[in-house]
Amino acid sequence: MTSNQILPEARREALPPSRLSTTFKRYLTATIFAAGVAAVVLAKYPTELHRTTRSAEVKATDKIEFASLKVGNADDGLTLPGEIKAFNAAQIRARVNGYIKEWKYDIGARVKAGDTLAIIDAPELEEQYQEAKGQLERAEAHAQLARLTSKRWESLRASAVVSQQSTDEKGGERAAKRAEVASAEANLRRLQALKSFTGVTAPFAGVVTARRIDIGVLVGPSHPVELFDIADIHQLRVYVRVPQSLAPQIKQGMNAALTLPQYPGRTFDARVIATSDAIEANSRTLLVQLLVSNESGALLPGSFAEVRFELPKKSNVVRIPATALLFRDNQIQVAIVGADQRVAFRRLTIDRDFGSEVEVSTGVRVSDRIVNFPTRFLQKGEIIRRFERTADRRSPS
C-alpha cells in the first residue's frame, strides 16, 4: 500500500502532535467563519425581502388615483329602516280550565271589542259555583238564627234572667255568622267572575291574526295554550333606530314618509310621537316611535319599511367614496397628498354612511386631494410623483 492510499485517520495518526494541533485549529477557525457568514446572510435575507416587497409596493403606489369628491348642500334627508307594529296587540289565553266548546272567528276576521271569540266548557267550575251558592244559603240561615237568638238574649238580659256574659256571647256569635255570610258572598262572586271567562271575548276592536285552537282542546291556566292573536291596525306604530350623531335632529312632532317594497312609488305619512330619550349601548342608536294612519288597511303589522326624515339643510358638506377610507390607530382616516406631493393622514368625522359613500362634516376640505384605494404600505411623508387623474368635485346628486 502506497502513502497516497493511507486513510485520513491513519494520516492524522501519523502526524506529529504539534502539526495535528495546528491543523485542527485552522479547521475550527474556518468552520466558525463559515457559520458566521451564513448567520449574517440569513439575518439579512428577511430585511432584504421586506425592502424588496416594500420597494415593489412603493413603485405600485407611485402612480395613484385621486378620489372623486361631491360637494354641496345636504338636503336629501335621512332614510332609515323601520319596523311596523300594530297599535295594540294581544295574545288571548283562557282564564279558566276547560275544553273548547265552540270558536266563532278565524284568521282575518274583523271583530269589535267584547265580541265572543270562543266558548269554553268548564264543568268543574260549574260544580264549584253550585257548591258556593249552597254555602252562601247555609251561612245566611245560620246568620239569621244567630241574629234572632242574640235579640232574645238581649231582651232577657233586661229582666235579669240571663247573665251579661251569655248575652255578649250570643252577640259575638251573631257577628261571626255575618262574617261567614260575607265570605260566602265573596267566594260566589269570584266564581261568577270565573264563569264569565268561559266566553272568550275580544279586548279591543281589531283583526284576528292567528287562531291556535280547535274544538275539544284543553285550555286554561293549567294548560297555557294561546287561543287567538288580536291586532288593532286602525293605526300602526313604526319603530326606527337613529344613529347617535343624528339623534339631536329628531324631534317629537316631526313628519316622515314611509315607503314599502309592496307599494312601489307610494308613500305613507307618519309622525314622530315619542323617542326613548336614551342611546342604546350596543348599537349607539336612539329608538324613535312614529304613528301612521291605516284606515285603508293597506299596511300590515310586521312589515319592513323605509322611513325618510326631512332634516334641516347643511351647507358645504363633502361626500367621499368609501374606498378612500383607512382604519389606522383605531381611527377612520384618509390619505391626503399635499402641495409638496407628500402623503399625510387625516382623521374624519362621518355624519352619514351611504354604503358606497360617506358624508363627512370635519376632517376634509374641498381643496384636498384624497388618495383612492390607499394601501397599507403608504407612509406619512412619502412623496407621490405620478397621478392617474385629479379630484372630481361635484355637487351631490
C-alpha positions in Angstrom: 0.0 0.0 0.0 1.4 3.4 -1.0 1.4 6.6 1.1 -1.4 8.1 -1.1 -3.7 5.2 -0.1 -3.4 5.8 3.6 -6.8 6.8 5.2 -7.3 10.3 6.7 -7.4 8.7 10.2 -4.2 7.0 9.6 -2.7 10.1 8.2 -3.7 12.1 11.3 -2.3 9.4 13.5 1.0 9.6 11.5 1.2 13.4 12.0 3.2 14.8 14.9 1.2 16.2 17.8 2.2 19.8 17.1 1.1 19.6 13.4 -2.1 17.9 14.4 -3.0 20.7 16.8 -2.2 23.4 14.2 -4.3 21.7 11.5 -7.3 21.3 13.9 -7.1 25.0 14.9 -7.2 26.1 11.2 -10.1 23.7 10.5 -12.1 25.0 13.5 -11.4 28.7 12.6 -12.6 28.1 9.0 -15.8 26.4 10.3 -16.6 29.2 12.7 -16.0 31.8 10.0 -18.4 30.0 7.6 -21.1 29.8 10.2 -20.8 33.5 10.9 -21.1 34.4 7.3 -24.2 32.1 7.0 -25.8 33.8 10.0 -25.3 37.2 8.6 -26.8 36.2 5.3 -29.8 34.6 6.9 -30.4 37.6 9.2 -30.1 40.0 6.3 -32.4 38.0 4.0 -35.8 38.9 5.6 -34.9 42.5 5.7 -33.8 42.5 2.1 -37.0 40.6 1.3 -39.1 43.2 3.1 -37.2 46.0 1.3 -37.8 44.3 -2.0 -41.6 43.9 -1.2 -41.8 47.5 0.1 -39.9 48.8 -2.9 -42.3 47.0 -5.3 -45.3 48.3 -3.3 -43.9 51.9 -3.4 -43.5 51.6 -7.1 -47.1 50.5 -7.4 -48.2 53.5 -5.4 -46.1 55.9 -7.2 -49.0 56.2 -9.7 -52.1 56.7 -7.7 -55.7 57.7 -8.2 -57.5 60.5 -6.5 -61.0 60.0 -5.1 -63.9 61.9 -6.6 -65.5 64.4 -4.2 -69.0 65.6 -4.1 -69.5 69.0 -2.5 -72.7 70.9 -1.8 -75.7 71.0 0.4 -77.1 68.0 2.3 -80.8 68.4 1.5 -81.7 64.8 0.7 -83.0 63.9 4.2 -82.3 60.8 6.2 -83.6 57.4 5.2 -83.5 54.5 7.7 -85.1 51.1 8.0 -88.2 50.8 10.2 -90.4 48.1 11.7 -94.2 48.3 11.6 -96.2 47.0 14.6 -99.8 47.0 15.5 -101.2 49.9 17.6 -102.4 47.3 20.1 -101.7 43.6 20.0 -102.8 40.9 22.4 -102.3 37.1 22.8 -105.6 35.7 24.0 -105.5 32.9 26.6 -108.1 31.1 28.7 -108.7 32.2 32.3 -110.5 29.0 33.3 -109.7 25.4 32.9 -111.9 23.6 30.4 -112.4 22.4 26.9 -113.1 24.5 23.8 -116.8 24.0 23.1 -117.0 26.4 20.1 -114.9 29.0 18.3 -116.6 31.8 16.3 -113.9 33.7 14.4 -111.0 32.6 12.2 -107.9 34.4 11.0 -108.5 37.7 9.1 -111.9 38.2 10.8 -112.7 41.8 11.9 -114.0 41.9 15.5 -115.3 44.5 17.8 -114.5 45.0 21.5 -116.5 42.5 23.5 -117.2 40.1 20.7 -117.2 36.4 21.8 -114.3 34.6 20.1 -114.8 31.1 21.7 -116.8 29.3 24.4 -115.2 27.1 27.0 -117.0 24.1 28.6 -115.9 24.1 32.3 -118.0 21.5 34.2 -115.8 21.6 37.3 -116.2 25.3 37.5 -120.0 24.9 37.3 -119.9 22.4 40.2 -117.8 24.8 42.3 -120.3 27.6 41.6 -123.3 25.5 42.7 -121.5 24.5 45.8 -120.7 28.1 46.6 -124.3 29.0 46.3 -125.3 26.3 48.8 -122.6 27.5 51.2 -123.9 31.0 51.0 -127.5 29.9 51.7 -126.4 27.9 54.7 -124.3 30.8 56.0 -127.3 33.2 55.6 -129.5 30.7 57.6 -127.0 30.4 60.4 -126.7 34.2 60.5 -130.4 34.7 60.7 -130.7 32.2 63.6 -127.8 33.9 65.4 -129.4 37.3 64.9 -132.8 36.1 66.4 -131.0 34.4 69.3 -129.0 37.5 70.1 -132.1 39.6 70.1 -133.9 37.2 72.6 -130.9 37.2 74.9 -130.8 41.0 74.9 -134.5 41.1 75.9 -134.0 38.5 78.6 -131.0 40.5 79.9 -133.3 43.4 80.6 -135.3 41.3 83.1 -132.1 39.9 84.6 -132.9 36.3 83.6 -129.6 35.7 81.8 -126.2 37.0 82.6 -124.3 39.7 80.7 -121.7 37.1 79.7 -124.2 35.0 77.9 -125.7 38.0 76.2 -122.2 39.0 74.9 -121.5 35.5 73.7 -124.7 35.5 71.6 -123.8 38.9 70.2 -120.4 37.6 69.2 -121.8 34.6 67.6 -124.2 36.8 65.6 -121.2 38.9 64.3 -119.3 35.7 63.4 -122.2 34.4 61.3 -122.4 37.7 59.5 -118.7 37.4 58.6 -119.3 33.9 57.3 -122.1 35.3 55.0 -119.7 37.9 53.7 -117.0 35.3 53.0 -119.5 33.1 51.2 -120.8 36.0 49.1 -117.2 36.9 48.1 -116.5 33.3 47.1 -119.6 33.2 45.0 -118.8 36.5 43.3 -115.3 35.1 42.4 -116.8 32.0 40.8 -119.3 34.2 39.0 -116.4 36.2 37.5 -114.6 33.0 36.5 -117.8 31.7 34.8 -117.9 34.9 32.7 -114.5 33.9 31.4 -115.9 30.8 29.8 -116.8 33.1 27.0 -113.5 34.4 25.5 -114.0 37.9 24.2 -112.0 40.4 22.2 -110.4 43.1 24.4 -110.5 45.7 21.6 -111.6 46.1 18.0 -109.2 44.7 15.5 -108.4 41.7 13.3 -107.8 38.1 14.2 -104.2 37.4 13.1 -103.9 33.9 14.5 -106.2 31.0 15.7 -104.3 28.3 17.6 -107.2 26.1 19.0 -109.9 23.8 17.8 -113.0 22.2 19.3 -112.1 19.8 22.2 -108.7 21.4 23.0 -107.9 21.5 26.7 -107.1 25.1 27.8 -106.7 27.2 30.9 -104.1 28.3 33.5 -103.1 24.6 33.9 -102.7 24.3 30.2 -101.3 27.6 28.9 -102.3 27.5 25.3 -102.7 30.6 23.2 -106.2 30.8 21.7 -106.1 33.8 19.4 -103.9 36.8 18.4 -105.7 40.1 18.0 -104.2 43.2 16.4 -105.6 46.7 16.3 -104.4 48.1 12.9 -106.5 51.2 12.5 -103.2 52.9 13.4 -99.8 51.5 13.3 -96.6 52.2 15.3 -93.3 52.4 13.4 -90.0 51.9 15.2 -86.8 53.3 13.8 -83.2 53.4 15.3 -81.5 56.7 14.5 -77.6 56.9 14.7 -76.3 58.8 17.7 -74.8 61.6 15.6 -78.2 62.4 14.2 -80.3 61.9 17.3 -80.5 65.6 18.3 -82.2 66.4 14.9 -85.1 64.1 15.6 -87.9 65.9 17.4 -91.3 64.9 18.6 -94.0 66.0 16.1 -91.6 65.7 13.0 -93.2 64.4 9.9 -91.8 61.4 7.9 -92.6 59.4 4.8 -92.9 55.6 4.7 -92.2 53.5 1.6 -92.8 49.8 1.4 -91.5 47.3 -1.2 -95.0 46.0 -1.9 -96.2 49.6 -2.8 -93.5 51.0 -5.2 -94.0 54.7 -5.8 -96.4 55.1 -3.0 -95.7 56.9 0.3 -97.5 57.0 3.6 -97.4 60.0 6.0 -96.1 59.3 9.5 -95.4 61.5 12.6 -92.9 61.1 15.4 -94.8 60.7 18.7 -92.0 59.6 21.1 -88.3 58.8 21.5 -86.7 56.6 24.1 -84.5 59.6 25.2 -81.6 57.2 25.7 -78.9 55.9 23.4 -78.8 52.1 23.2 -75.4 50.9 24.4 -74.8 48.1 21.8 -75.9 49.9 18.6 -75.4 53.6 19.7 -78.8 54.5 18.3 -81.9 56.3 19.5 -85.2 54.4 19.4 -87.8 56.6 17.7 -91.6 55.8 17.6 -93.8 57.1 14.8 -97.6 56.8 14.2 -99.2 56.2 10.8 -102.9 56.1 10.0 -104.1 52.8 8.4 -107.8 53.4 7.7 -107.4 51.7 4.3 -105.8 48.6 5.9 -103.0 48.7 3.3 -100.3 48.5 5.9 -99.7 45.2 7.8 -98.1 44.8 11.2 -94.7 43.1 11.0 -93.8 44.7 7.7 -90.4 46.3 6.8 -90.5 50.0 5.7 -88.0 52.7 4.8 -88.6 55.8 6.8 -87.4 59.1 5.4 -87.0 62.2 7.6 -86.6 65.7 6.2 -83.7 67.2 8.1 -82.6 70.8 8.2 -80.2 71.6 5.3 -76.5 71.7 5.9 -74.2 73.6 3.6 -70.7 72.7 2.5 -70.8 69.0 3.2 -68.4 66.7 1.5 -69.0 63.2 0.3 -66.1 60.8 -0.4 -66.1 57.2 -1.7 -65.8 54.5 0.9 -62.9 53.1 -1.0 -60.8 56.1 0.2 -61.2 55.3 3.9 -58.4 53.9 6.0 -58.6 52.4 9.5 -55.4 53.3 11.3 -54.6 53.7 15.0 -58.3 52.8 15.9 -59.5 55.8 13.8 -61.1 56.3 10.4 -58.7 58.3 8.3 -57.9 59.3 4.7 -54.6 59.8 2.9 -54.1 63.3 1.5 -51.4 64.4 -0.9 -50.3 67.9 -0.1 -48.9 70.7 -2.3 -45.4 69.3 -1.7 -46.6 65.9 -3.1 -46.1 64.3 0.3 -48.6 62.0 1.9 -50.4 63.0 5.2 -53.2 61.2 7.1 -56.2 63.0 8.5 -58.9 61.8 10.9 -62.5 62.1 9.7 -65.9 62.7 11.4 -68.6 60.8 9.5 -72.1 62.1 9.7 -73.8 59.6 7.5 -72.9 56.3 5.7 -74.5 55.7 2.4 -72.7 52.4 1.7 -70.5 53.3 -1.3 -70.1 56.9 0.0 -69.8 58.7 3.4 -70.8 62.2 4.3 -68.2 64.0 6.5 -68.5 67.2 8.4 -64.9 67.6 9.6 -61.5 66.4 8.5 -61.7 67.1 4.8 -61.7 70.3 2.8 -62.9 70.8 -0.8 -59.4 71.5 -2.0 -57.9 68.3 -0.5 -56.5 65.6 -2.8 -57.6 62.3 -1.3 -56.0 59.0 -2.3 -58.4 56.4 -3.6 -57.7 52.8 -2.7 -54.8 53.5 -0.3 -52.5 50.6 0.5 -51.3 49.6 4.0 -47.7 50.4 2.9 -48.5 54.0 2.2 -46.4 56.0 4.7 -46.6 59.5 6.1 -44.3 61.9 4.3 -43.9 59.6 1.3 -43.5 61.5 -2.0 -46.1 60.7 -4.7 -45.0 61.9 -8.2 -47.4 60.3 -10.7 -51.2 60.6 -10.7 -53.9 58.9 -12.8 -56.4 61.7 -12.5 -57.3 64.7 -10.4 -60.3 65.0 -8.0 -63.7 65.5 -9.4 -65.6 68.0 -7.3 -69.3 67.9 -7.9 -72.4 68.7 -6.1 -74.3 65.8 -4.6 -77.0 64.5 -7.0 
